[in-house]
Amino acid sequence: MNQKQKNMIERKKAVFNWSGGKDSALALQKILQENEFEVLSLLTTIDEETASSSIHSIPLGLLKKQADSIGIPLYPVPLSKDKTYKKGMAEAVTHFKNKGVSHFIFGDIFLADVRRYRENMLHPLGIELVEPLWGKTSDEVMKDFLKSGIKTKIIVTQADKLDRTFIGREIDRDFVRSLPNGVDLCGENGEYHTFSYDGELFKQGIDFKISEANLISHEFKLDDGKVKSYDYWQAEISE
């Protein structure tokens, strides 16, 4: 048995939690290059009402095109008022554990409360968490991203941090230089979200268009129980 065959046998089965954005793409590219895991599927939570991703609002059709181009099947997890994130993920874990999956991979960088939430949810279900970008600074991650060749555009901004002129901007060195003070380079605090559409990770580029940006509001429940509303510029993207 040669080393390549041995590595194929020893690889741990995993699911990659796919957002469709730059950190997710960078983390997946890193995982595939290191070849420690056999990634059976990309997993994305979907708003059942809008048929788009629950975080970046990427239409399901474009998410499937990303997955097809990457060469890993997409497993959408529909969420609704009756099916919460926790319930949807628990059902997904059951599905994938039956296929031998032992690890779920995410593209988080430094938000400890987010990682703790994921661990508290997945560890009791017998799933280990993998975070290939964890512990790096945003500056380090951005430098890695710019070297990666992945092409990405901004599709959402937090309105009080970045105005609508940032919608549709390419993530490049000019963008990095233009960021206002107080905005995380990688948007890790929610300042912006992205759509990755080309580069080494993809077998072919994803055709898509941005028609316009709309101002929308989302309410979030804080740790103290209070509800706070945030405004966002949200691009309408389509195939």
Secondary structure by P-SEA (a helix, b strand, c coil): ccaaaaaaaabbbbbbbccccaaaaaaaaaaaaaccccccbbbbbbcccccccccccccaaaaaaaaaaacbbbbbbbbcccccaaaaaaaaaaaaaaacccbbbbbcccaaaaaaaaaaacccccbbbbbccccccaaaaaaaaaaccbbbbbccccccccccccccccccaaaaaacccccccccccccbbbbbcccccccbbbbbbbcbbbbbbbbbbccccbbbbbbbbcccccc
